[in-house]
Amino acid sequence: KPATGIKTTLGLGSDFDTAESAVIEKLDPGEERSITIDLLIPEDGHQIVKAIAGNDRFSRDNQKEKIVLARKKLQVLIVGAKSEIDANRDNTFFLYHALRSGSSDSSNSGIEVKVASGRGATPDTLDETDIVFMVDPMLAGSDSVSDGFMEKLENWVSVGNTLVYFAGANYAAVSDSNMKNAGKFLPTANPTPNLVPSTIATENFPPVGWFNRFRSAPLNLINQSEFRKRVTFETSKDYQTSALGYFSDNQPLAEMKQLRSGFITLLPWVPDLSYSDLPLRPSFVPFIQTLLSRILDTLNDAKNPSISREISLRLQPQDLLGSEKYKWVSPTGTALAASMEKSVDEVVFRGEFYTPDAGIWRLETTPPSNSKTNTKNLIAVQASNEEGAELNPLQESEIDEILGKNVSHQNNTGDGSITGSTGELTNLLLYLLLLFFVFEMFFAWWCGKPL
């Protein structure tokens, strides 16, 4: 049965009163959907943003937090060269206007785009730059990028920044041996001879991923554009490189390569009319804006600090599970360390995590090595995203519904805790079943005796 009218709210973790909302009209079972909500963040720096979706009975797993880096102005540098089809125009023309189109006249301060030729790109410009786009600049000759710029660019990316490289004839013309310092961190490429015009295979985009927004208009028309020219990177077997999309001939449309803490997005074509008619189509601006938003996500993930949170669970001493080895298991199944503090009246389990996931957390203990059963004892608890929050144990019906009907509830002390075991039958339960079976056989024999 599809869910309808799902209200999704996005706001600051410290001030959720200023949150913004959107409604998903319908969501089928198993379907995943991306929506866009604009949120004004009044202060610069790292901020905790919270999203809450839906209002079902398990509201605790409907929220998610993320740390974002808020900036008053995004500094973008484009390094390019002359167009191959028009010597009076730079090959950065269409990209420049597509990047700026996301800012209206009233909010033009949101992004600042600077354009430089290869020779005009100096190492100092990287100090005040958030994202670099390279649009097939000259790598050799009098107007090529300098050795100093390429050396600093490698270090700039490796510490957590992002480079987007549109590669074309200038890139492919320079071999790995004489690509100056670019050869240290950029793959070699070869021009594709006699290329049959190809299109973008939007049906190959995963439903959730970098380009999942292509499924909404006008990006659903992007497969109508033709690519007449491109290069081929020698990175298809590089385990550190992953394809972000494909052409109709199964060649990568874009690839991402990790360089230590940073990322390089490689595109084997140039956003100019000598390569494709895409820059003239309505889909081009949404394509670049989607690419930019994905890069910003990567940029935030790489540069954001880790903010730890503490959660705790209080139990009575009699509710312990009979083991000294405990671990937290997150809603995503990740096992994390659990510390235990004992006193006369209570036992407190604590855990320190980096922005813990909302959902159903479990406190588990594994059986001793000499045990004949692989039963895992557990305490299922309600997760919280509030700093220093204590977790509330779940009721038996909730555990059954979430973890499955195979849960055997061994102890229920009300508000204190709810413990149980999953999977295999315990030895005690097996003996009880055997005793019940013997009793039933005796009762059947007795009822069958003549009066």
VEXVEX-694127 format. One line per 10 residues: number of its first residue (from 1); for each residue x, y, z of C-alpha. Coordinates in nm, 3 decimals, decimal comma. Last residue first. Layout:
NUM	X Y Z; ...
//
This chain:
451	-1,514 -4,519 3,204; -1,285 -4,637 2,920; -0,936 -4,479 2,900; -0,879 -4,245 2,600; -0,883 -3,927 2,808; -0,592 -4,062 3,013; -0,383 -4,145 2,706; -0,439 -3,795 2,559; -0,346 -3,635 2,892; -0,026 -3,841 2,913
441	0,076 -3,739 2,559; 0,002 -3,371 2,637; 0,215 -3,388 2,953; 0,506 -3,536 2,760; 0,482 -3,259 2,493; 0,464 -2,988 2,761; 0,780 -3,124 2,924; 0,960 -3,123 2,588; 0,849 -2,765 2,520; 0,969 -2,654 2,862
431	1,305 -2,825 2,808; 1,350 -2,645 2,474; 1,263 -2,310 2,632; 1,532 -2,360 2,892; 1,789 -2,456 2,627; 1,721 -2,134 2,432; 1,562 -2,153 2,090; 1,776 -2,006 1,809; 1,718 -1,665 1,649; 1,647 -1,378 1,883
421	1,674 -1,328 2,257; 1,497 -1,083 2,478; 1,532 -0,797 2,717; 1,295 -0,515 2,794; 1,416 -0,255 3,033; 1,335 -0,037 3,331; 1,001 0,105 3,225; 0,826 -0,227 3,258; 1,050 -0,501 3,394; 0,998 -0,747 3,112
411	1,219 -1,052 3,098; 1,255 -1,346 2,863; 1,078 -1,210 2,557; 1,148 -1,459 2,275; 1,184 -1,275 1,944; 1,093 -1,489 1,642; 0,803 -1,256 1,556; 1,035 -1,010 1,389; 1,273 -0,729 1,482; 1,046 -0,432 1,423
401	0,697 -0,567 1,487; 0,797 -0,801 1,765; 1,011 -0,535 1,934; 0,721 -0,291 1,919; 0,480 -0,543 2,069; 0,723 -0,613 2,353; 0,758 -0,246 2,446; 1,072 -0,053 2,358; 1,334 0,077 2,599; 1,384 0,454 2,614
391	1,727 0,598 2,534; 1,884 0,878 2,732; 1,978 1,194 2,547; 2,323 1,352 2,576; 2,278 1,547 2,255; 1,939 1,495 2,097; 1,938 1,262 1,799; 1,745 0,991 1,976; 1,726 0,617 1,944; 1,461 0,402 2,108
381	1,594 0,086 2,265; 1,608 -0,286 2,201; 1,792 -0,480 2,472; 1,959 -0,787 2,334; 2,069 -1,143 2,390; 2,224 -1,309 2,088; 2,163 -1,681 2,061; 2,437 -1,877 1,886; 2,378 -2,183 2,103; 2,616 -2,445 2,239
371	2,806 -2,194 2,454; 3,180 -2,250 2,503; 3,270 -1,917 2,335; 3,044 -1,726 2,569; 2,726 -1,575 2,420; 2,733 -1,236 2,245; 2,592 -0,930 2,415; 2,376 -0,672 2,244; 2,251 -0,322 2,312; 2,029 -0,232 2,021
361	1,954 0,094 1,840; 1,627 0,136 1,652; 1,619 0,454 1,448; 1,801 0,783 1,437; 2,159 0,754 1,327; 2,425 0,883 1,562; 2,606 1,210 1,479; 2,955 1,073 1,550; 2,915 0,826 1,832; 2,986 0,800 2,203
351	2,819 0,513 2,384; 2,703 0,468 2,738; 2,557 0,184 2,940; 2,446 0,272 3,292; 2,389 0,010 3,562; 2,174 0,096 3,859; 2,124 0,091 4,235; 2,453 -0,037 4,375; 2,665 0,114 4,100; 2,801 -0,009 3,769
341	2,922 0,197 3,472; 2,935 0,016 3,136; 3,099 0,127 2,809; 2,963 0,020 2,471; 3,176 -0,008 2,156; 3,013 0,006 1,816; 2,866 -0,254 1,580; 2,719 -0,119 1,256; 2,385 -0,273 1,159; 2,230 0,036 0,994
331	2,006 0,104 1,294; 2,322 0,097 1,511; 2,436 -0,202 1,716; 2,585 -0,110 2,054; 2,818 -0,361 2,213; 2,841 -0,552 2,537; 3,096 -0,791 2,684; 3,062 -0,854 3,058; 2,786 -1,106 3,019; 2,476 -1,216 3,205
321	2,215 -1,001 3,037; 2,184 -0,745 3,311; 1,830 -0,674 3,427; 1,896 -0,753 3,792; 2,135 -0,457 3,813; 1,857 -0,214 3,712; 1,908 -0,049 3,377; 1,999 0,296 3,245; 2,073 0,349 2,874; 2,302 0,621 2,743
311	2,365 0,828 2,431; 2,661 1,056 2,369; 2,716 1,266 2,061; 3,036 1,336 1,871; 3,086 1,604 1,609; 3,329 1,498 1,337; 3,456 1,794 1,139; 3,323 1,867 0,791; 3,576 1,884 0,508; 3,522 1,560 0,317
301	3,147 1,523 0,370; 3,088 1,891 0,294; 3,284 1,875 -0,031; 3,107 1,558 -0,137; 2,768 1,719 -0,081; 2,892 2,032 -0,261; 2,997 1,816 -0,554; 2,649 1,666 -0,571; 2,495 2,014 -0,576; 2,731 2,125 -0,852
291	2,650 1,824 -1,071; 2,281 1,893 -1,024; 2,334 2,258 -1,120; 2,537 2,153 -1,424; 2,268 1,913 -1,545; 1,989 2,159 -1,460; 2,167 2,417 -1,683; 2,221 2,171 -1,967; 1,868 2,029 -1,985; 1,727 2,328 -2,171
281	1,950 2,241 -2,470; 2,219 2,462 -2,620; 2,500 2,332 -2,395; 2,398 1,972 -2,490; 2,482 2,017 -2,859; 2,802 1,822 -2,807; 3,177 1,823 -2,860; 3,246 2,120 -3,090; 2,952 2,295 -2,924; 3,128 2,331 -2,589
271	3,081 2,162 -2,254; 3,400 1,956 -2,301; 3,410 1,577 -2,296; 3,567 1,292 -2,100; 3,430 1,409 -1,762; 3,650 1,345 -1,457; 3,536 1,430 -1,104; 3,837 1,451 -0,873; 3,786 1,400 -0,500; 3,961 1,494 -0,178
261	4,079 1,324 0,143; 4,342 1,100 -0,028; 4,275 1,150 -0,399; 3,946 0,981 -0,478; 3,846 0,945 -0,841; 3,494 1,011 -0,966; 3,392 0,929 -1,320; 3,161 1,096 -1,568; 2,980 0,988 -1,885; 3,147 0,648 -1,865
251	3,136 0,432 -2,180; 2,837 0,200 -2,207; 2,772 0,282 -2,578; 2,460 0,484 -2,480; 2,676 0,701 -2,256; 2,715 0,622 -1,888; 2,676 0,769 -1,540; 2,870 0,831 -1,218; 3,145 0,578 -1,288; 3,370 0,487 -0,996
241	3,745 0,532 -0,963; 3,951 0,403 -0,669; 3,950 0,047 -0,804; 4,110 0,168 -1,126; 3,999 -0,071 -1,398; 3,813 0,193 -1,603; 4,082 0,453 -1,540; 4,253 0,498 -1,877; 4,031 0,788 -1,966; 3,869 0,797 -2,310
231	3,819 1,123 -2,498; 3,511 1,283 -2,649; 3,352 1,400 -2,974; 3,011 1,389 -3,139; 2,798 1,379 -2,827; 2,428 1,408 -2,906; 2,153 1,552 -2,686; 1,819 1,368 -2,667; 1,918 1,177 -2,353; 1,892 1,502 -2,156
221	1,515 1,507 -2,196; 1,446 1,360 -1,850; 1,648 1,649 -1,715; 1,360 1,889 -1,782; 1,188 1,736 -1,599; 1,256 1,482 -1,323; 1,434 1,148 -1,363; 1,766 1,325 -1,404; 1,746 1,390 -1,030; 1,902 1,048 -0,970
211	2,234 1,176 -1,103; 2,464 1,123 -0,807; 2,288 0,825 -0,663; 1,952 0,672 -0,585; 1,744 0,540 -0,874; 2,067 0,430 -1,045; 2,132 0,594 -1,381; 2,133 0,335 -1,658; 1,800 0,454 -1,802; 1,959 0,795 -1,855
201	2,186 0,657 -2,126; 2,343 0,980 -2,248; 2,370 0,995 -2,626; 2,625 0,887 -2,884; 2,741 1,018 -3,220; 2,967 0,751 -3,380; 3,323 0,841 -3,288; 3,570 0,815 -3,571; 3,866 0,826 -3,332; 3,819 0,846 -2,951
191	4,094 1,073 -2,820; 4,318 0,911 -2,557; 4,345 0,990 -2,189; 4,606 0,970 -1,914; 4,501 0,975 -1,553; 4,543 1,279 -1,327; 4,736 1,262 -0,996; 5,107 1,260 -1,073; 5,070 1,327 -1,443; 4,943 1,675 -1,366
181	5,293 1,768 -1,251; 5,417 1,814 -1,606; 5,205 1,625 -1,853; 5,527 1,518 -2,024; 5,539 1,147 -1,947; 5,164 1,103 -1,910; 5,103 1,215 -2,266; 4,968 1,556 -2,364; 4,735 1,559 -2,663; 4,453 1,399 -2,463
171	4,423 1,700 -2,233; 4,427 1,961 -2,510; 4,180 1,756 -2,716; 3,923 1,728 -2,441; 3,892 1,679 -2,066; 3,630 1,842 -1,844; 3,793 1,826 -1,499; 3,601 1,889 -1,178; 3,832 1,930 -0,877; 3,709 1,890 -0,520
161	3,870 1,981 -0,187; 3,962 1,758 0,108; 4,335 1,786 0,179; 4,427 1,591 -0,137; 4,257 1,840 -0,368; 4,467 2,140 -0,259; 4,786 1,928 -0,258; 4,727 1,831 -0,621; 4,631 2,188 -0,714; 4,949 2,320 -0,551
151	5,166 2,117 -0,787; 4,946 2,202 -1,085; 4,962 2,575 -1,010; 5,339 2,574 -0,962; 5,397 2,384 -1,286; 5,208 2,656 -1,469; 4,891 2,621 -1,670; 4,951 2,652 -2,042; 4,940 2,973 -2,244; 5,292 2,948 -2,392
141	5,275 2,577 -2,472; 5,166 2,267 -2,286; 4,877 2,185 -2,054; 4,631 2,419 -2,227; 4,299 2,415 -2,045; 4,036 2,146 -2,108; 3,766 2,306 -1,894; 3,914 2,275 -1,542; 3,651 2,350 -1,279; 3,785 2,429 -0,932
131	3,566 2,434 -0,621; 3,604 2,618 -0,287; 3,859 2,882 -0,387; 4,028 3,144 -0,167; 4,370 2,980 -0,130; 4,347 2,834 -0,480; 4,402 3,175 -0,640; 4,754 3,187 -0,491; 4,877 2,911 -0,722; 4,814 3,128 -1,029
121	4,563 3,060 -1,304; 4,619 3,330 -1,565; 4,849 3,112 -1,778; 4,583 2,848 -1,818; 4,314 3,108 -1,878; 4,105 3,232 -1,589; 3,737 3,257 -1,506; 3,595 3,355 -1,167; 3,252 3,249 -1,044; 3,101 3,393 -0,726
111	2,808 3,206 -0,577; 2,545 3,313 -0,325; 2,607 3,687 -0,375; 2,365 3,692 -0,668; 2,072 3,657 -0,434; 1,842 3,934 -0,558; 1,961 3,908 -0,918; 1,890 3,534 -0,915; 2,157 3,277 -0,843; 2,139 2,927 -0,993
101	2,207 3,070 -1,338; 2,564 3,150 -1,238; 2,686 2,794 -1,285; 2,512 2,761 -1,623; 2,651 3,097 -1,737; 3,011 2,994 -1,667; 2,964 2,645 -1,811; 2,837 2,786 -2,142; 3,127 3,029 -2,190; 3,412 2,814 -2,055
91	3,532 2,710 -2,403; 3,640 3,070 -2,455; 3,510 3,270 -2,751; 3,669 3,449 -3,047; 3,846 3,134 -3,164; 3,514 2,966 -3,227; 3,493 2,588 -3,284; 3,788 2,474 -3,072; 3,696 2,724 -2,802; 3,987 2,906 -2,642
81	4,111 2,783 -2,304; 3,980 2,709 -1,956; 4,029 2,745 -1,583; 3,704 2,798 -1,393; 3,729 2,904 -1,026; 3,430 2,885 -0,792; 3,400 3,067 -0,458; 3,074 2,992 -0,276; 2,952 3,295 -0,082; 2,793 3,329 0,259
71	2,912 2,984 0,352; 2,748 2,710 0,557; 2,939 2,387 0,616; 2,693 2,107 0,673; 2,663 1,850 0,951; 2,387 1,599 0,885; 2,099 1,473 1,096; 1,832 1,218 1,010; 1,475 1,163 1,119; 1,205 0,908 1,048
61	1,350 0,629 1,262; 1,216 0,769 1,591; 0,876 0,836 1,441; 0,786 0,469 1,462; 0,410 0,529 1,475; 0,408 0,700 1,137; 0,452 1,076 1,102; 0,654 1,126 0,788; 0,994 1,274 0,718; 1,214 1,467 0,960
51	1,537 1,631 0,838; 1,789 1,788 1,077; 2,073 2,027 0,991; 2,369 2,066 1,225; 2,576 2,373 1,135; 2,942 2,422 1,054; 3,037 2,779 0,980; 2,853 3,088 0,862; 2,530 3,201 1,025; 2,174 3,262 0,906
41	2,109 2,925 0,739; 1,814 2,969 0,504; 1,670 2,635 0,399; 1,554 2,545 0,048; 1,390 2,203 0,027; 1,455 1,972 -0,268; 1,312 1,622 -0,293; 1,473 1,288 -0,373; 1,263 0,971 -0,383; 1,312 0,608 -0,294
31	1,049 0,344 -0,368; 1,038 0,023 -0,164; 0,663 0,052 -0,103; 0,517 0,329 -0,324; 0,546 0,695 -0,226; 0,270 0,947 -0,296; 0,213 1,320 -0,246; 0,555 1,395 -0,102; 0,501 1,718 0,092; 0,756 1,995 0,154
21	0,862 2,175 0,470; 1,090 2,453 0,594; 1,226 2,480 0,948; 1,261 2,808 1,139; 1,120 2,659 1,459; 1,384 2,384 1,440; 1,644 2,609 1,600; 1,949 2,413 1,722; 1,905 2,118 1,486; 1,847 2,357 1,199
11	1,556 2,271 0,976; 1,418 2,043 0,708; 1,065 1,904 0,724; 0,911 1,630 0,510; 0,534 1,578 0,514; 0,430 1,249 0,357; 0,087 1,298 0,202; 0,050 0,944 0,078; 0,210 0,610 0,155; 0,155 0,335 -0,099
1	0,000 0,000 0,000
//
